[in-house]
Amino acid sequence: MDAYTAALVRHLEEVAPRAAYQVDTVYFGGGTPSYLGVSRLTRLLQTVLRRYDVTRGAEITLEANPDSA
């Protein structure tokens, strides 16, 4: 999961310069992202907040599997 998280961070950083709009929703979904754990999810969210223009009060949502929540 560390390699997957690192690849996501690289991709987020790579495409950030082309994101010429404000972000009002950050959604972690597509399965069970809660299995990534707190530190990996924090790294991803910090990357988004640092590299993108996220609006104040943006909605941040995480799909969670009850087994990992």
PDB file of N, CA, C and O in Angstrom:
ATOM      1  N   MET A   1       0.801  -1.184   0.000  1.00  0.00           N
ATOM      2  CA  MET A   1       0.000   0.000   0.000  1.00  0.00           C
ATOM      3  C   MET A   1       0.857   1.267   0.000  1.00  0.00           C
ATOM      4  O   MET A   1       0.420   2.320  -0.463  1.00  0.00           O
ATOM      5  N   ASP A   2       2.069   1.157   0.518  1.00  0.00           N
ATOM      6  CA  ASP A   2       2.960   2.318   0.506  1.00  0.00           C
ATOM      7  C   ASP A   2       3.318   2.716  -0.923  1.00  0.00           C
ATOM      8  O   ASP A   2       3.332   3.899  -1.260  1.00  0.00           O
ATOM      9  N   ALA A   3       3.604   1.723  -1.757  1.00  0.00           N
ATOM     10  CA  ALA A   3       3.952   2.011  -3.153  1.00  0.00           C
ATOM     11  C   ALA A   3       2.764   2.617  -3.897  1.00  0.00           C
ATOM     12  O   ALA A   3       2.938   3.526  -4.708  1.00  0.00           O
ATOM     13  N   TYR A   4       1.576   2.122  -3.628  1.00  0.00           N
ATOM     14  CA  TYR A   4       0.365   2.657  -4.254  1.00  0.00           C
ATOM     15  C   TYR A   4       0.139   4.109  -3.828  1.00  0.00           C
ATOM     16  O   TYR A   4      -0.160   4.965  -4.661  1.00  0.00           O
ATOM     17  N   THR A   5       0.283   4.380  -2.542  1.00  0.00           N
ATOM     18  CA  THR A   5       0.120   5.744  -2.032  1.00  0.00           C
ATOM     19  C   THR A   5       1.154   6.668  -2.652  1.00  0.00           C
ATOM     20  O   THR A   5       0.823   7.785  -3.051  1.00  0.00           O
ATOM     21  N   ALA A   6       2.395   6.223  -2.739  1.00  0.00           N
ATOM     22  CA  ALA A   6       3.450   7.042  -3.344  1.00  0.00           C
ATOM     23  C   ALA A   6       3.131   7.340  -4.808  1.00  0.00           C
ATOM     24  O   ALA A   6       3.376   8.448  -5.285  1.00  0.00           O
ATOM     25  N   ALA A   7       2.588   6.356  -5.516  1.00  0.00           N
ATOM     26  CA  ALA A   7       2.218   6.569  -6.923  1.00  0.00           C
ATOM     27  C   ALA A   7       1.076   7.581  -7.028  1.00  0.00           C
ATOM     28  O   ALA A   7       1.084   8.423  -7.926  1.00  0.00           O
ATOM     29  N   LEU A   8       0.104   7.513  -6.132  1.00  0.00           N
ATOM     30  CA  LEU A   8      -0.991   8.486  -6.139  1.00  0.00           C
ATOM     31  C   LEU A   8      -0.477   9.897  -5.854  1.00  0.00           C
ATOM     32  O   LEU A   8      -0.899  10.858  -6.498  1.00  0.00           O
ATOM     33  N   VAL A   9       0.423  10.016  -4.900  1.00  0.00           N
ATOM     34  CA  VAL A   9       1.005  11.325  -4.578  1.00  0.00           C
ATOM     35  C   VAL A   9       1.732  11.882  -5.795  1.00  0.00           C
ATOM     36  O   VAL A   9       1.559  13.052  -6.136  1.00  0.00           O
ATOM     37  N   ARG A  10       2.540  11.061  -6.451  1.00  0.00           N
ATOM     38  CA  ARG A  10       3.246  11.518  -7.656  1.00  0.00           C
ATOM     39  C   ARG A  10       2.278  11.971  -8.736  1.00  0.00           C
ATOM     40  O   ARG A  10       2.506  12.988  -9.391  1.00  0.00           O
ATOM     41  N   HIS A  11       1.204  11.226  -8.925  1.00  0.00           N
ATOM     42  CA  HIS A  11       0.213  11.584  -9.940  1.00  0.00           C
ATOM     43  C   HIS A  11      -0.490  12.899  -9.571  1.00  0.00           C
ATOM     44  O   HIS A  11      -0.662  13.770 -10.423  1.00  0.00           O
ATOM     45  N   LEU A  12      -0.886  13.037  -8.331  1.00  0.00           N
ATOM     46  CA  LEU A  12      -1.524  14.282  -7.887  1.00  0.00           C
ATOM     47  C   LEU A  12      -0.607  15.475  -8.125  1.00  0.00           C
ATOM     48  O   LEU A  12      -1.055  16.524  -8.589  1.00  0.00           O
ATOM     49  N   GLU A  13       0.667  15.316  -7.809  1.00  0.00           N
ATOM     50  CA  GLU A  13       1.632  16.405  -8.003  1.00  0.00           C
ATOM     51  C   GLU A  13       1.870  16.685  -9.484  1.00  0.00           C
ATOM     52  O   GLU A  13       2.051  17.836  -9.879  1.00  0.00           O
ATOM     53  N   GLU A  14       1.870  15.644 -10.295  1.00  0.00           N
ATOM     54  CA  GLU A  14       2.111  15.791 -11.733  1.00  0.00           C
ATOM     55  C   GLU A  14       0.997  16.566 -12.430  1.00  0.00           C
ATOM     56  O   GLU A  14       1.266  17.409 -13.286  1.00  0.00           O
ATOM     57  N   VAL A  15      -0.245  16.285 -12.068  1.00  0.00           N
ATOM     58  CA  VAL A  15      -1.360  16.930 -12.759  1.00  0.00           C
ATOM     59  C   VAL A  15      -1.798  18.248 -12.122  1.00  0.00           C
ATOM     60  O   VAL A  15      -2.583  18.985 -12.719  1.00  0.00           O
ATOM     61  N   ALA A  16      -1.315  18.552 -10.948  1.00  0.00           N
ATOM     62  CA  ALA A  16      -1.724  19.769 -10.237  1.00  0.00           C
ATOM     63  C   ALA A  16      -1.542  21.045 -11.061  1.00  0.00           C
ATOM     64  O   ALA A  16      -2.431  21.896 -11.041  1.00  0.00           O
ATOM     65  N   PRO A  17      -0.430  21.218 -11.785  1.00  0.00           N
ATOM     66  CA  PRO A  17      -0.270  22.460 -12.551  1.00  0.00           C
ATOM     67  C   PRO A  17      -1.347  22.671 -13.621  1.00  0.00           C
ATOM     68  O   PRO A  17      -1.564  23.798 -14.066  1.00  0.00           O
ATOM     69  N   ARG A  18      -2.011  21.608 -14.027  1.00  0.00           N
ATOM     70  CA  ARG A  18      -3.059  21.725 -15.047  1.00  0.00           C
ATOM     71  C   ARG A  18      -4.444  21.957 -14.445  1.00  0.00           C
ATOM     72  O   ARG A  18      -5.414  22.140 -15.181  1.00  0.00           O
ATOM     73  N   ALA A  19      -4.544  21.951 -13.142  1.00  0.00           N
ATOM     74  CA  ALA A  19      -5.830  22.132 -12.464  1.00  0.00           C
ATOM     75  C   ALA A  19      -6.045  23.622 -12.230  1.00  0.00           C
ATOM     76  O   ALA A  19      -5.637  24.163 -11.202  1.00  0.00           O
ATOM     77  N   ALA A  20      -6.674  24.266 -13.172  1.00  0.00           N
ATOM     78  CA  ALA A  20      -6.858  25.719 -13.128  1.00  0.00           C
ATOM     79  C   ALA A  20      -8.244  26.081 -12.578  1.00  0.00           C
ATOM     80  O   ALA A  20      -8.905  26.974 -13.108  1.00  0.00           O
ATOM     81  N   TYR A  21      -8.673  25.412 -11.551  1.00  0.00           N
ATOM     82  CA  TYR A  21      -9.985  25.666 -10.971  1.00  0.00           C
ATOM     83  C   TYR A  21      -9.933  25.369  -9.479  1.00  0.00           C
ATOM     84  O   TYR A  21      -9.024  24.692  -9.000  1.00  0.00           O
ATOM     85  N   GLN A  22     -10.907  25.877  -8.762  1.00  0.00           N
ATOM     86  CA  GLN A  22     -10.986  25.608  -7.334  1.00  0.00           C
ATOM     87  C   GLN A  22     -11.643  24.250  -7.091  1.00  0.00           C
ATOM     88  O   GLN A  22     -12.535  23.828  -7.827  1.00  0.00           O
ATOM     89  N   VAL A  23     -11.189  23.599  -6.065  1.00  0.00           N
ATOM     90  CA  VAL A  23     -11.713  22.295  -5.683  1.00  0.00           C
ATOM     91  C   VAL A  23     -12.637  22.505  -4.485  1.00  0.00           C
ATOM     92  O   VAL A  23     -12.220  23.038  -3.456  1.00  0.00           O
ATOM     93  N   ASP A  24     -13.898  22.081  -4.628  1.00  0.00           N
ATOM     94  CA  ASP A  24     -14.822  22.232  -3.506  1.00  0.00           C
ATOM     95  C   ASP A  24     -15.252  20.892  -2.922  1.00  0.00           C
ATOM     96  O   ASP A  24     -16.008  20.841  -1.952  1.00  0.00           O
ATOM     97  N   THR A  25     -14.759  19.798  -3.527  1.00  0.00           N
ATOM     98  CA  THR A  25     -15.061  18.463  -3.031  1.00  0.00           C
ATOM     99  C   THR A  25     -13.838  17.575  -3.207  1.00  0.00           C
ATOM    100  O   THR A  25     -13.253  17.510  -4.288  1.00  0.00           O
ATOM    101  N   VAL A  26     -13.462  16.897  -2.140  1.00  0.00           N
ATOM    102  CA  VAL A  26     -12.401  15.891  -2.199  1.00  0.00           C
ATOM    103  C   VAL A  26     -13.053  14.588  -1.761  1.00  0.00           C
ATOM    104  O   VAL A  26     -13.577  14.489  -0.652  1.00  0.00           O
ATOM    105  N   TYR A  27     -13.017  13.588  -2.642  1.00  0.00           N
ATOM    106  CA  TYR A  27     -13.723  12.341  -2.391  1.00  0.00           C
ATOM    107  C   TYR A  27     -12.756  11.177  -2.507  1.00  0.00           C
ATOM    108  O   TYR A  27     -12.163  10.960  -3.563  1.00  0.00           O
ATOM    109  N   PHE A  28     -12.596  10.436  -1.434  1.00  0.00           N
ATOM    110  CA  PHE A  28     -11.808   9.212  -1.435  1.00  0.00           C
ATOM    111  C   PHE A  28     -12.798   8.060  -1.513  1.00  0.00           C
ATOM    112  O   PHE A  28     -13.498   7.773  -0.542  1.00  0.00           O
ATOM    113  N   GLY A  29     -12.859   7.403  -2.659  1.00  0.00           N
ATOM    114  CA  GLY A  29     -13.821   6.327  -2.836  1.00  0.00           C
ATOM    115  C   GLY A  29     -13.273   5.263  -3.750  1.00  0.00           C
ATOM    116  O   GLY A  29     -12.064   5.153  -3.951  1.00  0.00           O
ATOM    117  N   GLY A  30     -14.174   4.484  -4.300  1.00  0.00           N
ATOM    118  CA  GLY A  30     -13.762   3.450  -5.244  1.00  0.00           C
ATOM    119  C   GLY A  30     -13.278   2.208  -4.558  1.00  0.00           C
ATOM    120  O   GLY A  30     -12.205   1.695  -4.877  1.00  0.00           O
ATOM    121  N   GLY A  31     -14.035   1.724  -3.640  1.00  0.00           N
ATOM    122  CA  GLY A  31     -13.633   0.524  -2.928  1.00  0.00           C
ATOM    123  C   GLY A  31     -13.571   0.798  -1.445  1.00  0.00           C
ATOM    124  O   GLY A  31     -14.544   1.248  -0.841  1.00  0.00           O
ATOM    125  N   THR A  32     -12.454   0.531  -0.882  1.00  0.00           N
ATOM    126  CA  THR A  32     -12.307   0.704   0.564  1.00  0.00           C
ATOM    127  C   THR A  32     -11.042   1.495   0.885  1.00  0.00           C
ATOM    128  O   THR A  32     -10.083   0.933   1.412  1.00  0.00           O
ATOM    129  N   PRO A  33     -11.027   2.788   0.575  1.00  0.00           N
ATOM    130  CA  PRO A  33      -9.832   3.575   0.861  1.00  0.00           C
ATOM    131  C   PRO A  33      -9.505   3.643   2.354  1.00  0.00           C
ATOM    132  O   PRO A  33      -8.380   3.975   2.730  1.00  0.00           O
ATOM    133  N   SER A  34     -10.477   3.332   3.198  1.00  0.00           N
ATOM    134  CA  SER A  34     -10.205   3.342   4.635  1.00  0.00           C
ATOM    135  C   SER A  34      -9.145   2.303   5.020  1.00  0.00           C
ATOM    136  O   SER A  34      -8.511   2.426   6.068  1.00  0.00           O
ATOM    137  N   TYR A  35      -8.953   1.299   4.194  1.00  0.00           N
ATOM    138  CA  TYR A  35      -7.911   0.303   4.455  1.00  0.00           C
ATOM    139  C   TYR A  35      -6.503   0.872   4.294  1.00  0.00           C
ATOM    140  O   TYR A  35      -5.535   0.246   4.726  1.00  0.00           O
ATOM    141  N   LEU A  36      -6.374   2.044   3.681  1.00  0.00           N
ATOM    142  CA  LEU A  36      -5.048   2.669   3.566  1.00  0.00           C
ATOM    143  C   LEU A  36      -4.510   3.090   4.922  1.00  0.00           C
ATOM    144  O   LEU A  36      -3.295   3.164   5.106  1.00  0.00           O
ATOM    145  N   GLY A  37      -5.376   3.362   5.855  1.00  0.00           N
ATOM    146  CA  GLY A  37      -4.951   3.766   7.189  1.00  0.00           C
ATOM    147  C   GLY A  37      -4.758   5.270   7.295  1.00  0.00           C
ATOM    148  O   GLY A  37      -4.729   5.987   6.295  1.00  0.00           O
ATOM    149  N   VAL A  38      -4.627   5.718   8.515  1.00  0.00           N
ATOM    150  CA  VAL A  38      -4.567   7.148   8.806  1.00  0.00           C
ATOM    151  C   VAL A  38      -3.362   7.821   8.164  1.00  0.00           C
ATOM    152  O   VAL A  38      -3.522   8.867   7.535  1.00  0.00           O
ATOM    153  N   SER A  39      -2.181   7.270   8.294  1.00  0.00           N
ATOM    154  CA  SER A  39      -0.976   7.959   7.800  1.00  0.00           C
ATOM    155  C   SER A  39      -0.973   8.094   6.282  1.00  0.00           C
ATOM    156  O   SER A  39      -0.586   9.141   5.762  1.00  0.00           O
ATOM    157  N   ARG A  40      -1.393   7.068   5.566  1.00  0.00           N
ATOM    158  CA  ARG A  40      -1.425   7.155   4.095  1.00  0.00           C
ATOM    159  C   ARG A  40      -2.504   8.127   3.628  1.00  0.00           C
ATOM    160  O   ARG A  40      -2.273   8.928   2.722  1.00  0.00           O
ATOM    161  N   LEU A  41      -3.681   8.057   4.247  1.00  0.00           N
ATOM    162  CA  LEU A  41      -4.752   8.991   3.882  1.00  0.00           C
ATOM    163  C   LEU A  41      -4.356  10.428   4.204  1.00  0.00           C
ATOM    164  O   LEU A  41      -4.659  11.345   3.441  1.00  0.00           O
ATOM    165  N   THR A  42      -3.688  10.622   5.319  1.00  0.00           N
ATOM    166  CA  THR A  42      -3.212  11.961   5.681  1.00  0.00           C
ATOM    167  C   THR A  42      -2.233  12.471   4.645  1.00  0.00           C
ATOM    168  O   THR A  42      -2.297  13.636   4.251  1.00  0.00           O
ATOM    169  N   ARG A  43      -1.333  11.620   4.202  1.00  0.00           N
ATOM    170  CA  ARG A  43      -0.360  12.023   3.171  1.00  0.00           C
ATOM    171  C   ARG A  43      -1.067  12.440   1.879  1.00  0.00           C
ATOM    172  O   ARG A  43      -0.703  13.441   1.264  1.00  0.00           O
ATOM    173  N   LEU A  44      -2.066  11.677   1.478  1.00  0.00           N
ATOM    174  CA  LEU A  44      -2.817  12.019   0.264  1.00  0.00           C
ATOM    175  C   LEU A  44      -3.562  13.337   0.427  1.00  0.00           C
ATOM    176  O   LEU A  44      -3.519  14.188  -0.461  1.00  0.00           O
ATOM    177  N   LEU A  45      -4.245  13.511   1.554  1.00  0.00           N
ATOM    178  CA  LEU A  45      -4.998  14.743   1.769  1.00  0.00           C
ATOM    179  C   LEU A  45      -4.069  15.945   1.880  1.00  0.00           C
ATOM    180  O   LEU A  45      -4.381  17.012   1.351  1.00  0.00           O
ATOM    181  N   GLN A  46      -2.952  15.795   2.547  1.00  0.00           N
ATOM    182  CA  GLN A  46      -1.985  16.897   2.634  1.00  0.00           C
ATOM    183  C   GLN A  46      -1.479  17.288   1.254  1.00  0.00           C
ATOM    184  O   GLN A  46      -1.286  18.474   0.982  1.00  0.00           O
ATOM    185  N   THR A  47      -1.262  16.325   0.390  1.00  0.00           N
ATOM    186  CA  THR A  47      -0.830  16.612  -0.976  1.00  0.00           C
ATOM    187  C   THR A  47      -1.892  17.412  -1.712  1.00  0.00           C
ATOM    188  O   THR A  47      -1.583  18.397  -2.381  1.00  0.00           O
ATOM    189  N   VAL A  48      -3.142  16.987  -1.588  1.00  0.00           N
ATOM    190  CA  VAL A  48      -4.237  17.708  -2.241  1.00  0.00           C
ATOM    191  C   VAL A  48      -4.314  19.143  -1.713  1.00  0.00           C
ATOM    192  O   VAL A  48      -4.413  20.089  -2.495  1.00  0.00           O
ATOM    193  N   LEU A  49      -4.271  19.301  -0.407  1.00  0.00           N
ATOM    194  CA  LEU A  49      -4.392  20.632   0.187  1.00  0.00           C
ATOM    195  C   LEU A  49      -3.212  21.538  -0.173  1.00  0.00           C
ATOM    196  O   LEU A  49      -3.376  22.750  -0.311  1.00  0.00           O
ATOM    197  N   ARG A  50      -2.040  20.955  -0.322  1.00  0.00           N
ATOM    198  CA  ARG A  50      -0.843  21.728  -0.650  1.00  0.00           C
ATOM    199  C   ARG A  50      -0.770  22.100  -2.134  1.00  0.00           C
ATOM    200  O   ARG A  50      -0.313  23.190  -2.478  1.00  0.00           O
ATOM    201  N   ARG A  51      -1.210  21.214  -2.994  1.00  0.00           N
ATOM    202  CA  ARG A  51      -0.986  21.395  -4.434  1.00  0.00           C
ATOM    203  C   ARG A  51      -2.188  21.919  -5.211  1.00  0.00           C
ATOM    204  O   ARG A  51      -2.044  22.336  -6.361  1.00  0.00           O
ATOM    205  N   TYR A  52      -3.377  21.903  -4.598  1.00  0.00           N
ATOM    206  CA  TYR A  52      -4.592  22.329  -5.287  1.00  0.00           C
ATOM    207  C   TYR A  52      -5.236  23.485  -4.533  1.00  0.00           C
ATOM    208  O   TYR A  52      -4.999  23.673  -3.340  1.00  0.00           O
ATOM    209  N   ASP A  53      -6.048  24.253  -5.240  1.00  0.00           N
ATOM    210  CA  ASP A  53      -6.767  25.380  -4.652  1.00  0.00           C
ATOM    211  C   ASP A  53      -8.076  24.863  -4.062  1.00  0.00           C
ATOM    212  O   ASP A  53      -9.129  24.935  -4.696  1.00  0.00           O
ATOM    213  N   VAL A  54      -7.995  24.345  -2.844  1.00  0.00           N
ATOM    214  CA  VAL A  54      -9.164  23.778  -2.177  1.00  0.00           C
ATOM    215  C   VAL A  54      -9.880  24.900  -1.430  1.00  0.00           C
ATOM    216  O   VAL A  54      -9.270  25.626  -0.644  1.00  0.00           O
ATOM    217  N   THR A  55     -11.180  25.033  -1.686  1.00  0.00           N
ATOM    218  CA  THR A  55     -11.946  26.108  -1.069  1.00  0.00           C
ATOM    219  C   THR A  55     -12.104  25.891   0.430  1.00  0.00           C
ATOM    220  O   THR A  55     -12.109  24.761   0.917  1.00  0.00           O
ATOM    221  N   ARG A  56     -12.230  26.990   1.137  1.00  0.00           N
ATOM    222  CA  ARG A  56     -12.524  26.918   2.565  1.00  0.00           C
ATOM    223  C   ARG A  56     -13.906  26.273   2.711  1.00  0.00           C
ATOM    224  O   ARG A  56     -14.849  26.648   2.015  1.00  0.00           O
ATOM    225  N   GLY A  57     -14.013  25.326   3.598  1.00  0.00           N
ATOM    226  CA  GLY A  57     -15.278  24.641   3.799  1.00  0.00           C
ATOM    227  C   GLY A  57     -15.566  23.561   2.770  1.00  0.00           C
ATOM    228  O   GLY A  57     -16.703  23.106   2.648  1.00  0.00           O
ATOM    229  N   ALA A  58     -14.547  23.148   2.031  1.00  0.00           N
ATOM    230  CA  ALA A  58     -14.737  22.089   1.028  1.00  0.00           C
ATOM    231  C   ALA A  58     -15.251  20.813   1.701  1.00  0.00           C
ATOM    232  O   ALA A  58     -14.922  20.513   2.848  1.00  0.00           O
ATOM    233  N   GLU A  59     -16.058  20.083   0.956  1.00  0.00           N
ATOM    234  CA  GLU A  59     -16.534  18.792   1.450  1.00  0.00           C
ATOM    235  C   GLU A  59     -15.447  17.756   1.227  1.00  0.00           C
ATOM    236  O   GLU A  59     -14.955  17.592   0.111  1.00  0.00           O
ATOM    237  N   ILE A  60     -15.077  17.063   2.285  1.00  0.00           N
ATOM    238  CA  ILE A  60     -14.078  15.999   2.193  1.00  0.00           C
ATOM    239  C   ILE A  60     -14.744  14.724   2.691  1.00  0.00           C
ATOM    240  O   ILE A  60     -15.181  14.643   3.839  1.00  0.00           O
ATOM    241  N   THR A  61     -14.815  13.724   1.805  1.00  0.00           N
ATOM    242  CA  THR A  61     -15.571  12.506   2.084  1.00  0.00           C
ATOM    243  C   THR A  61     -14.679  11.284   1.882  1.00  0.00           C
ATOM    244  O   THR A  61     -13.829  11.255   0.992  1.00  0.00           O
ATOM    245  N   LEU A  62     -14.893  10.282   2.725  1.00  0.00           N
ATOM    246  CA  LEU A  62     -14.136   9.039   2.643  1.00  0.00           C
ATOM    247  C   LEU A  62     -15.104   7.865   2.726  1.00  0.00           C
ATOM    248  O   LEU A  62     -15.852   7.741   3.696  1.00  0.00           O
ATOM    249  N   GLU A  63     -15.090   7.006   1.714  1.00  0.00           N
ATOM    250  CA  GLU A  63     -15.839   5.756   1.816  1.00  0.00           C
ATOM    251  C   GLU A  63     -15.095   4.883   2.804  1.00  0.00           C
ATOM    252  O   GLU A  63     -13.866   4.812   2.780  1.00  0.00           O
ATOM    253  N   ALA A  64     -15.831   4.224   3.667  1.00  0.00           N
ATOM    254  CA  ALA A  64     -15.182   3.382   4.669  1.00  0.00           C
ATOM    255  C   ALA A  64     -15.854   2.021   4.759  1.00  0.00           C
ATOM    256  O   ALA A  64     -17.077   1.906   4.695  1.00  0.00           O
ATOM    257  N   ASN A  65     -15.042   1.015   4.907  1.00  0.00           N
ATOM    258  CA  ASN A  65     -15.529  -0.319   5.182  1.00  0.00           C
ATOM    259  C   ASN A  65     -15.663  -0.423   6.701  1.00  0.00           C
ATOM    260  O   ASN A  65     -14.729  -0.063   7.418  1.00  0.00           O
ATOM    261  N   PRO A  66     -16.786  -0.898   7.204  1.00  0.00           N
ATOM    262  CA  PRO A  66     -16.949  -1.002   8.669  1.00  0.00           C
ATOM    263  C   PRO A  66     -15.827  -1.788   9.353  1.00  0.00           C
ATOM    264  O   PRO A  66     -15.524  -1.538  10.519  1.00  0.00           O
ATOM    265  N   ASP A  67     -15.218  -2.722   8.652  1.00  0.00           N
ATOM    266  CA  ASP A  67     -14.124  -3.498   9.241  1.00  0.00           C
ATOM    267  C   ASP A  67     -12.863  -2.676   9.456  1.00  0.00           C
ATOM    268  O   ASP A  67     -12.011  -3.043  10.265  1.00  0.00           O
ATOM    269  N   SER A  68     -12.739  -1.561   8.731  1.00  0.00           N
ATOM    270  CA  SER A  68     -11.508  -0.762   8.842  1.00  0.00           C
ATOM    271  C   SER A  68     -11.752   0.596   9.473  1.00  0.00           C
ATOM    272  O   SER A  68     -10.823   1.390   9.619  1.00  0.00           O
ATOM    273  N   ALA A  69     -12.990   0.867   9.850  1.00  0.00           N
ATOM    274  CA  ALA A  69     -13.314   2.195  10.417  1.00  0.00           C
ATOM    275  C   ALA A  69     -13.156   2.199  11.920  1.00  0.00           C
ATOM    276  O   ALA A  69     -13.385   3.223  12.562  1.00  0.00           O
TER     277      ALA A  69
END
